[in-house]
Amino acid sequence: MTAPAALPDLALVPGEPAGIGPELCVRLAHDMRACTLTAFADARVLRAAADALGLPLQLVDVDLAAPHVAGVGLAPGTLGLVDMPGARAPAFGTPDPANARSVVDALLAAAQQCSDGRFDGVVTGPTHKATINAAGIAYSGTTELLAAHARRDVVMLLAHDTLRVALVTTHLPLRAVPDAITTDAIERTLRITHAGLRERFGIEAPRIAVLGLNPHAGEAGHLGREELDVIIPALDALRAEGMDLRGPLPADTAFLPAVLAGVDAVVAMYHDQGLPVLKHAGFEHAVNITLGLPYPRVAVDHGTALELAGRGIADASSLRAALALCTRLARIRSTT
């Protein structure tokens, strides 16, 4: 599964072909790295991105039916390639629903190869949800797509160098969140997060802070009863199993350094409760990890930035951070 020099073999999916993902992948191809890298992408799109950046790019075709060849996509300026052509050549900044199927197929093909053991993990770029749905493909996000493919319960964990935030609910309208905050959902999220911190990050005894749903964590029931009726019973049950859990904490003060001292991750109840703080603290270096999959998956923590596509000015820091973390997680996985 890995090259003779014990370098992880990683799959790379650029995401929306009209966005900045392809050019970020081209920049990544020119970095020195501690892994081999194979893109699941439209070769035309990668070459167009390389031309826009004025960078050379060598694409080496990878035959998934043939025996593994060590070292493909290792040399700077090269990428292994599993060609996933779209229906039409995209224009920078203009997503085309005709290409949505190839974007989804690339994600699923990379996921299958990781599940089969051909690759040690996958790094994914930003997709454009509206365009995929406009093509008639029900799609709420890559996290949900990969979870359905693997038939696993998963947790979205956003992270950078100083903070990790996991979510009980992900891409839901705000009015739907309270009904989705159930004891089962909280217990499932915490079990997967706890296991992921142990297995993926090598943290033997994770310490997790859990946010309340309501202002001031419900103010003893005066600002909502979800904490009393749902969240606290879930935390008590898991504490009885030995988990080190803090909370439920008021979200407005939970991210103060004194509160987070010694905490390995924060579990937020919904998307915009925890992620604005994380992104403010380190947007350029934040990444998105999917816990619960049978392989490491790390993604950028930004969108397609259509207005920047093809201009050569998009910042590749998040994709670089995603690749570095996926490489690290693959190494940890290979030793456990």
C-alpha positions in Angstrom: 0.0 0.0 0.0 2.9 2.4 0.6 6.1 3.0 -1.3 9.2 1.2 -0.3 10.5 4.3 1.4 7.4 4.2 3.6 6.0 7.3 1.9 2.2 7.5 2.1 0.4 7.3 -1.2 -2.3 9.9 -1.2 -5.1 10.7 -3.6 -5.8 14.3 -4.5 -9.2 15.6 -5.8 -9.2 19.3 -6.9 -13.0 19.7 -6.6 -14.9 22.3 -8.7 -13.0 22.6 -12.0 -14.0 26.2 -12.6 -12.7 27.3 -9.1 -9.3 27.6 -7.6 -8.9 24.0 -6.7 -7.0 22.9 -9.8 -4.5 25.7 -9.6 -3.9 25.0 -5.9 -3.2 21.4 -6.9 -0.7 22.6 -9.5 1.1 24.7 -6.9 1.1 21.6 -4.6 2.7 19.6 -7.4 5.7 21.9 -7.2 6.2 21.5 -3.4 8.7 19.1 -1.9 6.6 16.6 0.0 6.8 13.5 2.1 4.2 11.5 0.1 3.4 10.4 -3.4 0.4 12.1 -5.0 -2.1 11.1 -7.6 -4.8 13.5 -8.8 -8.3 12.2 -9.7 -9.1 15.0 -12.1 -9.7 16.2 -15.6 -6.3 16.4 -17.2 -7.4 19.4 -19.4 -8.3 21.3 -16.3 -5.0 20.7 -14.6 -3.1 21.7 -17.7 -5.2 24.9 -18.1 -4.5 25.8 -14.5 -0.7 25.2 -15.0 -0.8 27.4 -18.1 -2.6 30.2 -16.1 0.1 30.0 -13.4 2.9 29.8 -15.9 4.2 26.6 -14.2 5.3 23.4 -15.9 3.3 20.3 -15.0 4.0 16.6 -15.9 1.0 14.3 -15.5 1.9 10.6 -15.2 -1.1 8.3 -16.0 -1.9 5.8 -13.2 -3.5 2.6 -14.3 -5.6 1.5 -11.3 -5.9 -2.0 -12.7 -2.1 -2.4 -12.9 0.2 -3.2 -9.9 1.2 -0.2 -7.8 4.2 1.7 -9.1 6.2 3.4 -6.3 7.1 7.0 -6.5 4.5 8.3 -9.0 3.8 12.0 -8.4 6.7 12.4 -6.0 9.1 14.6 -8.0 8.4 18.4 -7.9 6.3 19.5 -10.9 4.7 16.1 -11.4 1.4 14.5 -10.4 0.1 11.0 -10.9 -3.2 11.2 -12.7 -6.4 9.2 -12.9 -8.1 11.1 -15.7 -11.7 12.0 -14.9 -12.8 14.1 -17.8 -15.8 16.4 -17.5 -18.4 16.8 -20.2 -17.1 20.2 -21.2 -13.9 22.2 -20.8 -14.8 24.7 -18.0 -14.1 28.4 -18.0 -12.4 29.8 -15.0 -15.0 31.3 -12.6 -18.0 29.8 -14.4 -19.2 26.5 -12.9 -21.0 24.2 -15.4 -23.5 21.7 -14.1 -22.6 19.5 -17.1 -19.3 18.8 -15.2 -20.8 18.1 -11.9 -21.0 14.3 -12.4 -17.3 14.1 -13.1 -16.6 16.0 -9.8 -18.7 13.6 -7.8 -17.3 10.6 -9.7 -13.7 11.7 -8.9 -14.5 11.9 -5.2 -16.1 8.5 -5.2 -13.3 6.9 -7.2 -10.7 8.2 -4.9 -12.7 7.1 -1.9 -13.1 3.6 -3.3 -9.4 3.3 -4.0 -8.7 4.4 -0.4 -11.2 1.9 0.9 -9.6 -0.8 -1.2 -6.1 0.0 0.2 -4.5 1.3 -3.0 -4.1 4.8 -1.4 -3.4 5.7 2.2 -5.7 8.8 2.3 -7.4 11.5 0.3 -7.0 15.2 0.2 -9.9 17.1 -1.3 -10.3 20.6 -2.7 -13.5 22.8 -2.6 -16.7 21.8 -4.4 -19.5 24.0 -5.5 -22.7 22.6 -3.9 -25.1 24.7 -5.9 -23.7 23.6 -9.2 -23.8 19.9 -8.3 -27.4 20.2 -7.1 -28.3 22.1 -10.3 -27.1 19.0 -12.2 -29.8 17.0 -10.4 -27.4 15.3 -8.0 -28.5 15.5 -4.4 -25.4 16.8 -2.6 -25.0 18.5 0.8 -21.2 18.3 1.0 -18.2 16.0 0.5 -18.3 14.9 4.1 -21.8 13.5 3.7 -21.0 12.0 0.3 -18.0 10.0 1.6 -20.0 8.9 4.7 -22.7 7.5 2.5 -20.1 5.8 0.3 -18.4 4.2 3.3 -21.7 3.5 5.1 -20.2 5.0 8.2 -21.3 7.5 10.7 -18.8 10.4 10.5 -17.9 13.6 12.3 -16.7 16.8 10.6 -13.6 18.1 12.5 -12.1 21.5 11.6 -8.6 22.1 12.8 -5.5 24.2 12.7 -2.3 24.3 14.8 -4.0 25.4 18.0 -7.7 24.4 17.9 -9.9 21.5 16.8 -13.7 21.9 16.5 -16.1 19.0 15.8 -19.7 19.4 14.9 -22.9 17.5 16.1 -24.8 18.9 13.1 -23.2 20.1 9.8 -25.0 21.6 6.8 -28.5 22.2 8.2 -30.7 25.3 8.1 -30.5 27.0 11.5 -34.2 26.4 12.2 -33.7 22.6 11.9 -30.8 22.4 14.3 -32.7 22.1 17.7 -34.6 19.1 16.5 -31.4 17.4 15.3 -29.7 17.9 18.7 -30.6 14.6 20.3 -29.0 12.5 23.0 -28.1 9.9 20.4 -26.6 12.5 18.0 -24.4 13.9 20.8 -23.3 10.5 22.0 -22.5 9.4 18.4 -20.5 12.5 17.7 -18.5 12.3 20.9 -17.8 8.6 20.5 -16.5 9.2 16.9 -14.5 12.3 18.0 -13.0 10.5 20.9 -12.0 7.5 18.8 -10.7 9.7 16.1 -8.5 11.7 18.4 -7.1 8.4 19.7 -6.7 6.5 16.4 -6.0 9.3 14.0 -4.1 11.8 16.2 -2.5 9.4 18.7 -4.0 11.1 21.7 -4.3 8.4 24.3 -6.8 10.1 26.7 -8.6 12.9 24.8 -10.1 15.8 26.7 -13.1 17.3 25.0 -15.0 20.5 25.7 -18.7 20.4 24.7 -20.7 23.6 24.0 -24.3 24.1 25.0 -26.9 25.0 22.4 -28.5 28.0 23.9 -27.0 31.3 25.1 -25.3 30.8 28.5 -25.7 27.1 28.0 -29.4 27.5 28.8 -29.1 29.5 32.0 -30.3 26.5 34.1 -33.4 26.1 31.8 -34.4 29.8 31.7 -33.0 30.2 28.1 -33.9 26.7 26.8 -34.0 23.2 28.1 -31.9 21.4 25.6 -28.9 21.4 28.0 -30.9 19.9 30.9 -33.0 17.4 28.9 -30.6 16.3 26.1 -27.0 17.4 26.4 -26.2 16.8 30.1 -27.7 13.3 30.1 -25.6 12.4 27.1 -22.4 13.8 28.7 -23.1 12.0 32.0 -23.6 8.7 30.2 -20.3 9.0 28.4 -18.4 10.2 31.5 -19.6 7.0 33.2 -17.8 5.2 30.4 -14.6 7.0 31.2 -14.5 9.9 28.8 -13.0 13.2 29.9 -15.7 15.7 29.0 -16.2 19.4 30.0 -19.5 21.2 29.7 -21.9 22.0 28.4 -20.1 25.3 28.2 -21.5 28.7 27.1 -20.3 29.2 23.6 -19.5 32.9 24.0 -16.7 32.2 26.6 -15.7 28.6 25.7 -13.0 29.6 23.4 -11.1 31.8 25.9 -7.5 30.5 26.3 -8.0 29.8 30.0 -11.1 27.7 29.3 -9.4 25.7 26.4 -6.2 25.0 28.4 -5.5 21.3 28.2 -8.5 20.6 25.8 -7.8 18.5 22.7 -11.0 19.3 20.9 -14.2 21.3 21.2 -17.6 19.8 20.1 -20.0 22.5 18.9 -23.7 21.9 18.4 -24.0 23.5 14.9 -21.9 24.7 12.0 -21.8 28.5 12.7 -21.4 28.1 16.5 -17.8 26.8 16.4 -16.4 27.4 13.0 -16.3 31.2 12.9 -14.0 31.2 15.9 -11.7 28.6 14.3 -11.6 30.4 11.0 -10.9 33.7 12.6 -8.0 32.2 14.5 -6.3 30.6 11.6 -8.3 30.6 8.3 -5.3 30.2 6.0 -4.0 27.1 7.8 -7.4 25.5 8.8 -8.4 22.1 7.4 -11.4 19.9 7.4 -11.0 16.3 8.7 -13.6 13.6 8.4 -13.5 11.3 11.4 -15.1 7.9 11.2 -14.0 6.9 7.7 -11.8 3.8 7.2 -9.1 6.1 5.8 -7.8 9.6 6.5 -9.6 12.4 4.6 -8.5 16.0 4.9 -9.9 18.9 2.9 -9.3 22.6 2.6 -11.4 24.8 4.8 -12.5 27.3 2.1 -14.7 27.6 -0.9 -14.2 27.6 -4.6 -13.3 31.4 -4.7 -14.6 31.6 -8.3 -13.7 35.3 -8.5 -10.0 34.3 -8.0 -9.9 31.4 -10.4 -7.4 31.6 -13.2 -5.7 34.8 -11.8 -2.8 33.0 -10.1 -3.3 34.8 -6.8 -5.2 32.1 -4.7 -3.5 31.2 -1.5 -2.6 27.5 -1.3 -1.9 27.5 2.4 -5.0 25.5 3.4 -4.3 22.8 0.7 -0.7 22.5 1.8 -1.8 22.2 5.4 -4.4 19.5 4.4 -1.7 17.5 2.6 0.7 17.8 5.5 -1.9 16.6 8.0 -3.2 13.8 5.7 0.5 12.6 5.4 0.8 12.7 9.1 -2.4 10.8 9.7 -1.5 8.2 7.2 1.8 7.6 8.9 0.1 7.3 12.3 -2.4 4.9 10.8 0.4 2.7 9.3 1.9 2.3 12.8 -1.2 1.3 14.7 
